[in-house]
Amino acid sequence: MKQLTAILIGAGARGNAYAPYALDYPHELNIVAVAEPNPERLAKFAERHHIPAERQYTSWETLLQEPQMADIAIVTTQDRVHYEPTLQALQRKYHVLLEKPMSPEPRECIEMERAAKENGRLLTICHVLRYTPFWSAIKRLITEGRIGEIVSIQLNENVGYWHIAHSFVRGNWNNSDTSSPMILAKSCHDMDVLSWLMDQPCVRVSSFGSLMHFHSGNAPEGSSDRCLTCAVESSCPYSAPRFYLGEGKHWARHFTEELTRENIVKGLQETDYGRCVYKSDNNVVDHQVVNMEFASGATAMFSMCGFTRHQERRIQIMGTRGEIRGEAGAIRLMDFLTHENIEIQIPKPTSGHGGGDSGIVRSFLREVRNYNGEESLTSASASVRSHLMAFAAEQSRLNEGRSIALDDYYRKLAAAT
């Protein structure tokens, strides 16, 4: 098996989710250069992957000024810094593995799709759910015709009260002006999975949702701007010190490289992760529903909510011959004719996102080795379609839930680019 080489642009949480594949399977992948503005992250990543000083860059611009030095570019920067490095990497003839979402701008998504085709390179988007044993098993049951024709799907994304506070109230994705709308930043995974399971065009969407709880109007009496100085912190379920010094300690890596109690407390004093959830300059929704109609007349309902104890997805797929329900690594198929009730237990994953983080890298490397112009499983072309579902849903939400026809929406965007 030929070893492939890669450069990594962005050595944060997601970069360090995909890069370990090179350490676990060094005969398959070798990361030869890295660009990361945070000096601590840069040094740690370079040491871990044995990257020499001359291949360590503090900006992606400097790295991509160099002649092509690898087969692959892995782009895991923040949402609004996906477009430019991806375009330049494609022009440099790298195959690109790009973290989702492609971009918060519909026009940029379409332009990246075109750039991949024009340069004859793979552009694969990290919709990691498709690469997990759980979702792959559900797709296989549908493809085998075990439940007949799909009539309707209900998908619930339970974000988790602690996760929404961490990422979407205090964290990097708390404001759509600097990152992405919630439906794109968190739930483009779900739009992609629904599109994949249905395996037909979505023709119409509508959506409702709001920022109902995490705003100043709900700040408890006596609360302060930061949890560490708050008189009512002990009675708040969103207490930052209780989370980052307790069960969420490893999430503190988002603001400190060394997980000592001193460093965590210092981070809670100085960074946004120690701010009150009711006074955090956030504007993304904390709950949203999306209704979808597909070409066959089948429908889907997606619900995202931050107010759940656990972080999980639950799905119910209703077909003409049977029904599938899935949650927490278990799938149940119920046959209408035989009344058989078949349960499938999914093994515990060995990497993040239910095994999807390593699964997508393995699949991408195989596609690069065998590249002959064909699209990958989560190619830019496939991803643009599901991204447009998310963009249209957000437009509907902002316009009193009005229905958006996807074909018209796409034509207008394509004409504008």
N, C-alpha and C positions, 0 to 999 in steps of 0.2 A: 504493500500500500504506500503510495507516494505521500510523503509529508508535505503539507502546505504551510505557507508562511502568512503572517498577518501583522498589520499595524493596528493599534488600538487608539481611538480618539475619544478620550473621556474615561478616566480610571476611577469613577465613582461607584455607586452601589450596583448599577446595572452592568457597567464594564467588568466589575469583579464578580458578576454572576455568570458571565459567559467565558471569561478568560481562564478560570480554573480547568476548563476542558483541556487546555494545552499542558497543564501540569499533570492531569490524570492520564492523558493519552499523548505523550510527547512524540510518539512515532507518527501521529496524525497531524499535529498542529504545533507550530512554533511561533510565538509572538516576538517579533524582531525590533519593534519600535513602539513608543508610546508618547502621546501628547496629553498633558494634564496640567492645568494652571496651579493647582494646589501642591506646593512643594513637598509636603509630607506624604500625600497620596502618590505623587510621582516617584519619590524615592523608595517607598515601600513596594510599589508595583514593580519598579525596575529591579529591585533586589530579588523579589520573589521569582521573576521570570528571567533573571540573568541578562538584563538588557544593558549594554555598555553606555557610558556617559554620552557618547556622540550620537546615540539613537534615542536620547531622552529630550523631549521638547516641551516647552511651557505653553505652546499654542498650536492649534491644529494648522493654522496658516503656515507656520514655519515648516512643519512636517511635510505638508503637501506641496511646498515649493521644491522639495527634493524630487529627483527622478523616482519612478516607481521602484519600490524596494521589497515588495511582497505580492502575493497573489490576492490577498483579501484586505479590505479595510473594515474594521468593526467600529461603527459610529454610535457612541452611547453618551452623547452630550445632552444638555437640557433641550426641551422641546423646540424652543425657538432658535436653537443652534444646530438643527439637523440639516436644513436646506443647503447652505453654502458648502459645508465640508462634504456632503454627499455628492453634490454636483461636481465638485472638483475631483473627488476620488474617482468617480465614474469617468471623467475626462482623462484622468491619469491611467485609466484602464484597470482599476481595481474592481474585483467583484465586491459588492458592499452588503454587509449585514447591518441593518439599521434598526435601532430601538424604536418601538412605537411610542407615540403616534408619529407618522411621517412628518407632519408639520401642522401647526394650528391654522395654517392658511390653505384653503382648498386649492388655490392656483398653484402653490408650490408643490403640492402633492402630485398634481397632474404633470407639472414640468419635470419632476423627478422621474415619474414613470416614463415619460418621453425620452429623457436623457439616458436611461438604462437601455432602451431599445436602440437609440441612435449610436451608442457606444458599444453595443453588442456585449453587455455585461449583465450579470445577475444583480438585481436589487431585491433582497429578501427582507421583509419586515418582521420584527420579532413578535409575531402573534403566537406566543409560546404555547397557548392552550391546545392548539391543533396537534402539538407534538407530544402530548402527555398520554400515558396509557388509558386514563379515564375517558378523555374525550375521543381518543382514537377508537376505543371499544364501542362507544355510543354511535359513532359514525359508521363503524363496521356493521352493527346491527341494522341500521337504517338502510345501508347499501345492499345488504342481503335480503331486504324486503320483509324483515321479521314483523314489522308493524304496518305493512301496506304503505299507502300514500299518506304523507304527513298532512294533517288538517290544521293543527295548531300547536304552537310551542309557548310555554311559559318559562321564563328564565329569571330567577332572582339572584341578584348579587348583593350579598350581605357584607358590607364593607368592614364592619366592626367599629364600635364607638371609639376605640383607642387608635385605630388605623386612620380613620377620617380626621381625628384631631392631630395626629402626627403629620400626615402627608398633605391634607387638603384644607386644614385650618391654619396650622403653624408652619407647614413645610413648603417645599419648592413648588407645589402645584395648587397653592391656595388662592391664586389670583389669575384669572383668565387673561388679563392684560399682559402679564409677564410669562405665563406658561400656556395652558390650554383650558378650554371649558371642561368640566368634570366628565361629561359624556364622552369626550375624546381622550383625556388624560388617563382616566381609570377604565372606561367602559368601551373603548374601541376594541378591546379583546372580545367583548360580548357581542358587539355588532358583527365582528368577524366570524365568531363561532356560529351565530344564527344564520349568517349568509352561507357558511360552509355546510351546515347541516341541511338547510333547505335546498341548496344546490340549484337555485334559480334566482332570477333578478327580483330584488325588492322594488316595488313600483310606487309605494306611497308610505309616508310616515307622519305621525303626529306625536306631540310630546307635551308633558306638563311636569313642572318641578319648581323648586325655589330654595332659597337660603332661609329656612324656616327658624332655625334655632341659634346658630353660631353668629350672633351679632350683638351689638352693644345694648339693644333693647332687652336682652335676656340676661345681662350681667347681674349676678346676685348683689344684693345690697351689702356694702362693705368690702367689695372685691377691689383689688388693685390691678395694675397693668401686668404684673409678673407674679407667678405662683409662689416664688420664694418669699415674697413680702406680703402675701395675701392673708387677711385675717380669717377668711372663710375657706381656705384651700383644703382643709381636712374634710370638709363636707361636699367637695366638688368631685364628681366622677372623672373629670378630665384633668385632674391634678398632674402636672408635668413631673414633679419630683417622685410622686408615688409610682408613676409609670417607668421613667428612665432609670430610677434607682432600684426598681423591682423587676417585674416580669418583662418589661420592655428594654432591659439594659442594652441588649445588642443593637437596638434601634438607635441608641445614642451615637453610633458610628457615623451618623449623618452630620454630627457637629463636633466630634472629637475622635481622633485616631486611637488614643489610648483610653481604655474604658476603666480608668480609676475613678473612685468616688469624687476625688478632688477635681478632676477634669470634667466630669459630668456636671457637678455643681457649678463650676466656672462657666460651662456652656449654657446652663440654665439661667445664669446671671447676665450673660452677654449676647446670646443668640435668640432668634425668633422662637426656638423650641421651648423657651421658658416663659413665653408670653401667655397671657390670659386668652383662652379660646374665644372670649366674647369681645376681645379688643386686639385683633390680629390682622387687620387690613385685608381679610379674605373676602372674596366675592363669589366663589363657585358654589353651586347648589349642594345641599346636604341630603337631598332625595330627589329622584326623578323617575318618571315612567315614560316608556316609548312604545307606541303601537305601530305595528308594521303590517302591510299587506304585500303579498308576493304574487308573481305572475300567474300561478295556478289558482289563485283565490285563497290559498292558505294564509293564515295570520300568525303573528307572534306578538307576545307581550313581554317587555323587559322592564324589570323594576330594580333600581339601585337605591339602597338606603344605608346611611351611615349609622343608624341607631339599632345595632344588633350587638349581642355579646361576643359572637364569634365571627371570624372572617371566613366566608365560604360562599360557594355557588350551589344553587339547587335548581334542577331542571325537570320539567314534565313535558314529554313529547307525545302528542295524541295522534294516532294514525287510524286508518280505516280498518285495520286488522288487529291492532294491539296498541299497547301503551308502554312507554319507557319512563322510569323515574330514576333520577340519579342525584346523589349527594354524598359528601364526605367519603369518597373512595369506594362507594357501593352503588351498583346499578341493578335495577329490578325491571325485568321484562314480563309483561302480562299479556298472554295471548287470548284473544276474544273467542276463538274457535275451540281450543282445547282446554282453556282455563288454566294452562300451565303458568306457573309463577317461577321464573328463572332468576336467580340472584347471582351476580358476578362481583366478586371481591377483588379490588385492584390492589396489588402489592404496594407497600409503603415506598414512596419515591426516594431516590438517592440524591436528587438535586432540587433546586428551588422551583416554584410554580408547578408542583406535582410532577416533577421530572422533565418539564418543558424546557428549562434553561439549558440542560445538557442535550436534550433531544433535538432542539433546533440547530445547535452547533453541529452535531453529528450529521443531521440531514443536509445542512448547508454545505459541509465539506464534501459529502458524497455528490451533491449537485454540481459543485465547482469542478471536481475531478472529471465528471462525465458531461460537462457542459457542451451542448451542441445547438444552442439557440433556444431551447425550450424554457418555459417559465418554471419557477420553483413553486413549492406548495403554497407559500405565503408571499408570492411575488408582489411587486409594486402594483401590477395590474389588478390582482385580486384584492389587495389592500385598499386601493383607491375606491373601489366599489363600496367596501364596508365603511371607509372613512366618510364617504359622501352620505351614507345613512346617518352617521353621527352628526355631521355638519347640518344636514337637513333637520334632524331632530332638534338640535339647538336653535335653529332658526324658527322652527315651529313653537318651541317653548317660549321664545322671546316675543312671539306674535300670537299670544292667547290660544296656543294649541292648534293653530290652523294647519290643515293637511298640506303636505308638500309632495308634489309629484316628482319622483327622482329623475325621470328622463328629461323633463323640462329643466330641472335644477342643473343637471350635468351639462346639457347643451349650452346653457347660459355661461357656465364656468368655462367650458372648452372654448367658446367663442371669445371670451375675455382674455384667454391666454394665447 
